[in-house]
Amino acid sequence: MEPYTKPNERRVGGKRPKISHLPSAIETRTRRERQAEKQAVAAERRAIKKSARRHLQRDLLAELDESV
């Protein structure tokens, strides 16, 4: 049960009340815009992780070559 619903009110799926942390006057982005922004942030994080892994791998291979 949703925390802000009345005791006998059970809403699930698309019928449940939307709870926003920002007033609608401030939050002007559409759902698609929010999703696109979220996906862009996730893609940027993946790119940073990939770059860090490549850098670490290069450093480890260089360290192995030095020890041989």
C-alpha positions as CSV (number, residue, x, y, z in Angstrom):
1,M,0.0,0.0,0.0
2,E,1.2,3.5,-0.8
3,P,2.2,5.5,2.2
4,Y,0.1,8.5,1.3
5,T,-3.2,6.7,0.4
6,K,-6.3,6.5,2.4
7,P,-6.7,3.3,4.5
8,N,-9.1,1.6,2.2
9,E,-7.6,2.9,-1.0
10,R,-5.4,0.4,-2.9
11,R,-4.0,1.6,-6.2
12,V,-1.5,-0.3,-8.2
13,G,0.1,0.1,-11.6
14,G,-0.9,3.0,-13.7
15,K,-3.7,4.0,-11.4
16,R,-1.5,4.7,-8.4
17,P,-1.0,8.3,-7.4
18,K,2.1,10.0,-8.6
19,I,4.3,11.4,-5.8
20,S,6.8,14.0,-6.9
21,H,9.5,15.5,-4.7
22,L,9.3,18.7,-6.7
23,P,6.3,20.9,-7.3
24,S,5.1,20.8,-10.9
25,A,5.9,24.5,-11.3
26,I,9.6,23.7,-10.8
27,E,9.7,20.3,-12.5
28,T,9.1,21.1,-16.1
29,R,10.8,18.1,-17.7
30,T,8.7,15.4,-19.3
31,R,9.1,11.7,-18.4
32,R,11.0,11.1,-21.6
33,E,13.4,14.0,-20.9
34,R,14.0,12.6,-17.4
35,Q,14.7,9.1,-18.8
36,A,17.0,10.5,-21.5
37,E,19.0,12.4,-18.8
38,K,19.2,9.3,-16.7
39,Q,20.4,7.2,-19.6
40,A,23.0,9.8,-20.5
41,V,24.3,9.8,-16.9
42,A,24.5,6.0,-17.0
43,A,26.3,6.0,-20.3
44,E,28.8,8.5,-19.0
45,R,29.5,6.4,-15.9
46,R,30.0,3.3,-18.1
47,A,32.5,5.2,-20.2
48,I,34.4,6.4,-17.1
49,K,34.5,2.8,-15.7
50,K,35.7,1.5,-19.1
51,S,38.4,4.1,-19.3
52,A,39.5,3.3,-15.8
53,R,39.7,-0.5,-16.6
54,R,41.8,0.2,-19.7
55,H,44.1,2.4,-17.8
56,L,44.5,-0.1,-15.0
57,Q,45.1,-2.9,-17.5
58,R,47.8,-0.9,-19.3
59,D,49.5,-0.1,-16.0
60,L,49.4,-3.8,-14.9
61,L,50.8,-5.0,-18.3
62,A,53.6,-2.4,-18.1
63,E,54.4,-3.5,-14.6
64,L,54.6,-7.2,-15.7
65,D,56.9,-6.3,-18.6
66,E,59.2,-4.5,-16.2
67,S,59.4,-7.4,-13.8
68,V,60.2,-9.9,-16.6
